[in-house]
Amino acid sequence: MATTNSVGALRASGHSRVHIGNVYNEVVPVPERPETPPRPSFTIPFRRDDDFVERKTFLDRIHRACSALASRVALVGLGGVGKSQLAIEHAYRVRDTFREQNKEIWAFWVHAGTRARVEEGFKAIADAAKIPGRNQPKADMLQLVYQWLHNERNGQWLIVLDSADDVNVFYGTHEKAKQTATIEEEMRPLWTYLPQSSNGSILITTRDKELAFKLTGDHKNIIEVGPMDQDHALTLLARKSGSQYNNDEGTKLVEELEYMPLAISQAAAYIVQRSPRTSVRKYLEEFRKSERKRSGLLSRDAGDIRRDGSASNSVITTWQISFDHIRSKRPSATDLLSLMSFFDRQGILDYLVRPIDQDRSYDYEADTDNESVGSSGTSGNAFEEDIAILRNYCLISTNKTGDVFEMHGLVQLSTRKWLDMHGETEKFKEQYISRMARAFPTGDFSNWGTCRQLFPHAEKAVHYRPTDKEFLIKWAQLLYNGSWFSRDQGKYTIAEMMATKAQNAYSTVLGPDHPNTLTSMANLAVTYMSQGRWNEAESLNVQVIETRKTVLGPDHPDTLTSMANLAWTYWNQGRWNEAESLQVQVLETRKTVLGPDHPDTLTSMVNLAFTWNSQGRDHKAFELMEQGLAYREGANFKTDVGSNGKNRDDLNSMPGTDIKSVIDGKPVQFTIKTGNGKWKCQVHSDRASYERSRAALEANPATPGIARTDSGLSTASTTSSVSTSSH
């Protein structure tokens, strides 16, 4: 806008036009004085890291890729894996190589986090190279630098575009970018100002694999940077901490930090700042105390002059910046990441996190939980897009078939910390519990394959007790099933923990006398029994029996199961008479209530037979065993019937027996004492099985002849086994 001035003032300005009447100012460019072109300079704003750990494989790949004419290479990886440090070291090595050859090269550093930072970086290039026209009021700095870089007469150059994490910065769709750009600039997004010139190369660091592809144009020019290997991580810890520690302590610490360079540097800085009162060992102890301790330690910003001032030196904060960015672009992707953060970091199956409306096995009417992931009608394509963006940001990875996901444990920790800051922890914890309670089956043998696959995720639930009563019941059911399976696998510590928490949760919500509470108590008692803790088991079993008699009645199948468990407790303490008394009572009641050919009745017969065998009443035990197997051959016998339904709070049979073998018709072996010594017996429920054993005995030269007994065909040997058919 023109303004009225005096002629003298205009003359004093050095340029003017004189008009009759009013005098007006008019901006006229002042010719720039010619500047002597500078020699190529090295303008990397960070000094070389004396503690840099050479990851030779990466540096070699970067060197080879950047040596191509007009190269564009992208380093892609999580924040904190060392992309920028690799770029800094590469720049210094390029400079050294040129100096050794008595050559020169320009080296520029452009922070690419925002459009404004890119423009600022280009202005710095223009000033360093003294590009003519840069000081003009309306100078198009981007175009000036672009043209200068394209001119091969200006020499070789290397540009590092650091932290190019936002696709909108380069492709001009971000609202803030539009607000700071002219109309012409809006029509030309930033990526068009990146030259492809034979005299230069561009090295990009980014967390976004999709943007890396857009800027390089070829997946071959993308180098994925992951955590360090153990040797490199230990070297970095040693150089950064400078403290004395044994190798085992260092190995355990870098393992806990998942070999992440920034996390290791962060831990080392903490140790150095608090030395000698803090050491690697003490840091490791603190780190392992709790999730709150871990997130607190990794949230501390130690400061590092070799990182951009806008970048956090806390690995937790660094990743949370990525979460915020993804949420602004695609909230459903951060919802998916949030859900995944509660599972075990490995082996996260597709169907566990897929939106419910895409899970064909899901019963929609059976669940009305607040499942935000996919509950808004998200399509299959939308879910795939969510997966793609999380993979592009290196927050998750997949197996070869793409149906199993994996996360870094520290990323999960950072995500949960981020949820806590936003007050959303409970929401996604409930989703995780609901999905796992639905997916994790009972610990029945037929489900072991599924249980084995899902157990690492179920085990995580121990730490995620919900506050809402509805989800507390689901949590208890998940832990109950997990305890059942882990106990049968011999993992008694976690089984006991799960059983105890399940019992407490049921008791809190449903009361101490509710059947689910009693079942969970019985499950805990069996866990004690599995560990040989007979006094604790007996105390719980007695309590369960008395309450079940009152609530369910003395003849209820669950009451009888508790009595059978108590009998087993007596048996293992050598209290055989007490065990026998209870077993007889259970057997007779089961015959009446369930029928003589019910699997639970057969279980009682086998248990009583072994008690008699322990008391030296061998023949009576043998007869009862044959009687039980005869019932098994009856037309009404069913192998898929159980009195406990979905629950399992007994061990089915006495130690040393395999009741499943009995039910399935397989031979069962036990010992009978006679006047001629001890005889090992195999009781068969079908003739074919008997004939196979008989043939094996006949083939053995040490086996005596074959005799017929009153109970059927048998083979006998004091050195081998007696195989008897119940027919």
Buried (B, 14 or more C-beta within 10 A) or exposed (E): EEEEBEEEEBEEEEEBEEEEEEBEBEEEEEEEEEEEEEEBEBBBBBEBBEBBBEBEEBBEBBBEBBEEEEBBBBBBBBBBBBBBBBBBBBBBBBBEEBEEEEEBBBBBBBBBBBBEBBBEBBBBBBBBBBBBBBEEEEBBBBBBBBBBBBEEEBBBBBBBBBBBBBBBBBBBEBEEBBEEBEEEBEEBBBBBBBBEBEBBBBBBBBBBBBBBBBBBEEEEBBBBBBBBEEEBBBBBBBBBBEBEBEEEBBBBBBEBBBBBBBBBBBBBBBBBEEEEEBBBBEBBEBBEEEEEEBBBBBBBBBEBEBBBEEBBBBBBBBBBBBBEBBBEBBEBBBBBBBBBBBBBBEBBBBEBBBBBBBBEEBEEEEBEBEBBBBBEEBEEEBBEBBBBBBBBBBBBBBEEEEEBBBBBBBBBBBBBBBBBEBEBBBBBBBBBBBBBBBBBBBBBEEBBEEBEBBBBBBBBBBEBBBEBEBBBBBBBBBBBBBBBBBBBBEBBEBBBBBBBBBBBBBBBBBEEEBBBBBBBBBBBBBBBBBBEBBEBBBBBBBBBBEBBBEBBEEEBBBBBBBBBBBBBBBBBBEBBEBBBBBBBBBBEBBBEBBBBBBBBBBBBBBBBBBBBBBBEBBEBBBBBBBBBBBBBEEEEBEEEEBBBEEBBBBBBBBEEBBBEBBBEBBBBBBBBEEEEEEBBBBBBBBBEBBBEBBEBBEEEEEBEEBEEEEBBBBBBBEEBBBBBBBB
